[in-house]
Structures are given as C-alpha cells and as structure tokens.
Amino acid sequence: MSECPVDEPSGEGSAGRARLSVVPEDGLAVLRDRLRRDAEVAGRFGLLGRYDVPDDPERGVGLFEAVAFQDTSQLNDSGWQDRLEAIGRLEARLAAMKAEAVVGYETSLRGVSADLGRRHPQPGDRAAEPGERRWVAGDLRSTADELALVWQMHKGAAMARIHTSCELVHNFPATLRALEVGQLTERAAFTIVRELSVLEEPEARRAAETAVLEWAGKHPLQKVKQEAQREAARRSPDARSKSHARAMDERSVRIFPSSDGTAELIHTQDALDAGAVMNSLTRAAAYRRRHGDPRSMDQLRADIALARLLPRTDTCGPGKPVDNADVELHDDSTVGADATVVIHATGAEIRALIDGENGSGGTAERYGPIPQESLRKHLTRALTRSLLGGAGRSRIGLRLSDEPPTGKPDRYTPDAATDRFVRLRDRTCQFPGCNQPAEFADVDHRVAFAEGGRTTTDNLHCLCRHHHRLKHEGGWVVTSDPDGTTTWASPTGRRYRTPPPDRSGTDPPDSGERVIG
C-alpha cells in the first residue's frame, strides 16, 4: 500500500465521512471489521478512496476536500496514481451531475417544436425533442446553440451531448448511478447509452444494461463498446442494422486542419463503399508505380483521390498516360466537380510574394493560415490557367479594397459591391462559434434598417438563416463595440463576444486584397 498523506478534513459538515483515524468504541470485532473494509477500499482505490463513501449523501464532497487539500509533497509514484484515480472518480460524479443539469435545462424550456417546416407554431404541434429548436412564450429558442456557447463546442457536438444526456437520465438509471459513484467514466457511460439505445423494448434494454455493467465491473473499460454491441445483438436481431442505419444518417465529410499547411479530409461512408474506394485508389496507384512513377503508394492514393475530386488539379506528375488502361483512369478522374477556394491575403503579403521577400502567407477559407509557399503555388496555378488557358477551368479575382465601397446606405438592400465586400470580410456567419460560409448566409443589418440602421459595411454582417432567425425571433440582443467586436446577449442574459473579422498580416484593417483562385 502506498503512502498518500492527506490533510484530515475538519470542521462542521464532515460528519458521516470516512476518516483515517476513527476508531469505533464498541469492541475489537467492530475494529477488525472496519480495518478489513478499509483495507479493501485502500487496495482498490488507494488511501484517498477512504473518502469516497458508498451512498454518500454529500455526493463526493469529502473526496473533493481530500483531493483539494492533499499534501502532495511526499507522494510516491503509487500515491500520484491514487490521486489521479480519485480525480477521475470526481470527474465521473461531475459528469453525472452535468447530465442531470442538461435534463433540467431542457425541461425548464418546455415548448413546441420549431423544426416542423413551418414559420410559426400552430395548434397541435408536438413538443420539442431534446436539442430541437422550440417556441417558448413566443420566442424561438435553441438549447443546442445556447449550451454550445456554455460548453465552448460546436453546435452539432452540443446537440449530440444533449440527446445522450437525456437518454442517460431517462432510460439508463443504472448507468447513471454507476457514473455517479465513479465506477464508469463519462465516455464509457455515453458509449453504453449509444450502443444500447437501439433496443426499443424497455425490458431488453434494462437486461442488456445490467449485463454490460456487470461485465464492466470485472474488465477494463477499453472494450465496453464491443460488449455493449454484443449484448444488444443478443436481445435484438436487427440491432446492428439499426446501429448501421443511424451511423449512415450521420455520414459526413469533415476537414481537420493541421499546423503545417495540410489538412485531413475525413469522408464517413458505408464500410463496403469506403473499402471499394480504397481498393480503386490502390489499383490506380499500383498501375502508376508499375509504369515508373516514383511517388509512394500513400502519396499516389492521395494525389489520385484529389484528381478525382478536383479534375482541374493536375496531379498526374511523373506518371504520364501510356496506354488505354491509364487513359481510362485519367477519364475516370475527371468526374468530379470544379471548385473555387478563396484565399485572403493582405497587401503586405502580396507585395512580399512579388518582391521575393519572406511573408506570412495568407488565410484559406474553411482552413485558416497557410504558409507563403502555399499562397505562391495556388496563385501561380490560378494565374497560369487564367492567362495561358491551362487544362480545366479556373478563375482568379483580385480585389483591391483600400476603402470599403460607398454603396447606397439609404437603400435597404445592399448593392452588389457592398454585398461582396461584407461576405469576403466576414467569411462565415458571425454568430459566436458558427462556421457556416458567408457565401450561403444572409447579409443582415446589425441595427435594424427600420430602427435607423444604414446599409453600410460597418452596419452589415453575415448570419446563416438559422442564426438570423434566432437574432430576430429568439430574444438575442446584438451590439457593436468600438474595437470592432460584436457582443451577443443571450435570452438568459449571458454575453458572448465575437472578434472583428480576421485579417492576415499586419496591414491596417481597411487595406488589403482578396485573392480568389
């Protein structure tokens, strides 16, 4: 047993908690029983585990105090591990409390669904389901948006957490209890909920839950997902089919930028379809390798996939078409759709590029900062194809915007130049945390036109249709600050700030070029 010095909690409110030095007064038998229980707890959890009392009415307050005020100066390796385990149990307790708080928040905002395809609620509309937008006392509320800001995560991730939390609290009480007492991690609890929620019969779901929890008490939690899937399949022949259908409903394409000018493009699809795509890329890559292409198989697969998605991109490299088989591959790679990527660069960045000086590069839409070499490559490619008529379609638009367009400030609808300037400046929806491209957003007046707001670039910003409705129908209050930031006040009074539209480089905010290539 390792030594884990603990400052003994004292003072009022500590009654009922386990202590290291409490000696019962009713005999040696009781003392032996206590020592045996203490040894069992210490053997499982370390000394800090003695403060984790079963059926603790204070829900872990004693354990928190023991961890918070523990003297760590003399801990050995095992003592540090005991401390980490205790912190993990506290995290599990907080996760259970968080799930219950989510349900309490959802319940407090009872309302009818606003996701029924109608502009306003109608008699007989069903109640909103967890995470859905809803009409509450005439206001449009979105629990997913509001909690995403509290949790500092994307709305989609908040939606998933809300739904899983409600499932956990309402339909998986035993799992919730195991989380409360620190027997499960939050990830394990959420995994059980996700994998067993395909069981529609309550009795089957409870039986599967009991079996998985019994298994989890004896085995490492790394394989709890597989065990939950097995238990679901034992009780419902179509459980795997339902799970697959749910996963297919969630299929998507996501981009994960790195810090070195590259990004991972994740395409989630049916496993057989994904395997077929991978086999096709491998065959095409192997063909090019046989004909002398020096690139590795991984490089070739990546380049061929890009050529198929973006046919205007020349990725054939050293491997030239040499026979009908390769011509067929080349024809197959021209199926994709042409696309335009917007690169934002300031005047200083463009001048550094032209003068051959080191510069910071630029900013690619939906990605972020890119190095100067990447800016040079894409700008050169776009110019070559635009001016010399290279293969494929490409276009470049160079806009010098030393001053925003004057526009027509007394007209409600912005003219084309003002509309373009605002979209290029904002790049995405300006609601905090939203990343919907400005290309598909509404151009909205910060101060309503009917209330005296003018149609100028300073008074316009981009909002996706969802957040545009929340602003006007959901009780959000938007104010502009002198430093260019925007403050959004939620219906609960909480305030969130969005910074001024991002600009690369060090040029003043009112000077720069927009490069489209």
Buried (B, 14 or more C-beta within 10 A) or exposed (E): EBEBEBEEBEEEEBEEBBBEEEEEEEEEEEEEEBEEEBEEBBEEBBBBBBBBBEEBEBBBBBBBBBBEEBEEEEBEEBBBBBBEBBBEBBEBBBBBBBBBBBBEBBEEBEBBBBEEEEEEBEEEBEEBEBBBBBBBEEBBBBBBBBBBBEEEBBBEEBBBBBBBBBBBBEBBEEBBEBBBBBBBBBEBBBBBBBBBBBBEEEEBBBBBBEBBBEBBEEEEBEEBBEBBBBBBBEBBEEBEEBBBEEEEEEEEEEEEBEEEBEBEEEEEBEEEEEEEBEEBBBEBBBBBBEBEBEBEEEBBBBBBBBBBBBBBBBBBBEBEBEEEEBEEBBEEBEEBEEEBEBBBBBBBBBBBBEEEEEBBBBBBBEBBBBBBEBBBEBBEBBBEBBEEEBEEEBEBBBEEBEEBBEBBBEEEEBBEBBBBBBBBBBBBBBBBBBEBBBEEBBBBBBBEBEEEBBBBBBBBBBBBEBBBBBBEBBBBEBEBEEEEEBBBBBBEEEEBEBEBBEBBBEBEEEBBBBBBB
